[in-house]
Amino acid sequence: MRSGLLIIPALFLAGCALKDPPKGRDLLTPNATEKIPAGWSTGHRGGPVVPGWIRSFGDPDLTRIVEDAIVRNPDLAAAAAKVEASRAAVRVAAAGLYPSIGLKGLGERQGQRLDGDLGQDIDPPDLGNLGVDNSGGSGSDTSTSSTSKRWVYGLGIGASWEADVWGRVRSKKAAAKADSEALAADYEYARQSLAAAVARAYFSAIEAAQQEANAQETLDLFQEYEKLTGVRKEQGHASDFELSQVQSRTAGAKDTLYSAQAARAQAVRAIEIVTSNYPAGRLGLRRSFPKQPGAAPAGLPSEILERRPDLIAAERRFAAAFHRANEARTARLPRFAISATSGLGSAQLDGVGILDAFTWSLAGGVTQPIFLGGQLKAAQDVRTAEQKAAIASYHGIALRAFGDVEDALSSDYYLRKREDALSDMVASSAESVKLGRDQLDQGQTDMFTVLRLAGETLAAKVQFTQVRGSRLRERVNLHLALGGGFSGGEGK
């Protein structure tokens, strides 16, 4: 027996070391790994990705609103609480690596009444644990007296420990730790996504304000010509047809104005919600675009596998599945355990005397599952399938991440080209309206030509404003896709 107890610690010390799961590029198929290019296919600025992208827009108001959202957003607070809970779960899983120790104090009053053949050395019946008390003593074991009562009291301590020879408990702990790290990466991605959502809503609100200004400028021009046409009609120089045409264009300009105002209010309410303010649509925001930021360094495609939080979370979930598969496999192997107990107790039989006792035990054992209806094998199959699903999920997220960056780089390139073209178009259209008004005053053209030119100018300004807003939002998408992160709020 003594030699058997000594073998168990030796087995533990020589136990199986846990294997490290593959990471990053090693999770991709060889074909996919070979096709990762050395650089992005779309033109971009070279150099490593740097954090602090919120401040790259040079807008203190945007930085302040994003930091406010990070601190106050309830969904982000819930994600942080989940990370905190997962760290506690790691400690729960690690508890199996240490001995379990319990202390018990006992005070109990016992009594019995016997009927039948007394004095024949027949033990009273033992009904066992009924599940309704905390009894730690035992009844009288003699049938020489028909009635007896006694006090039983004492103090005991016990300990047990399972030697983690095959790494089952360590695999459970490693899986819990990987899950916790995945949730931490999820939190970081949620933090970056929240910042991106606030920035996009912020630029959308500015875009709506710019569209409102464009519509108001055109409306003022149409209302001016509506009044002029009304005067000319009274003088007999304009018809009802001409007046109705001008009034139609004026109403269209009003509709454009109201649509822009509604869009701005909606964007402002979106910001108020994520910053835990009542969505009244009254948050004061600037009404002009900040300066377009310069080109952002995009780093190398392979680097986002180690930097982007959602990819890190997927890689950590694969690691958790990897360790759980090993936990399920080792659950089918023998378990080695030792236990020890010791206690001091007294039994005082009324009218007879007191018996004091000191007890101890030391035991070691091996448990080997034989037949559980296929439960352990099925559990291993489940974990193996989860591992396959995790690696497939990682592959899909990686492909989408590469696509997000390529799309954002491409959009930024073409939006920049469109912005230049539309800027020229707006300038030319505005000049056409100015020249048309001069010719109208000189009687060299008609009012409808000027109104048509004004409508074309409004359309050009609307497109130009849309492109400017889209370019800023796409820059936000690029930073989010690259996973560069930022400093703000509590995430430092």
Summary of the structure (lengths in Angstrom):
residues: 492
radius of gyration: 39.1
end to end distance: 57.2
largest distance: 137.8
contacts: 1461
relative contact order: 0.16
helix: 60%
strand: 13%
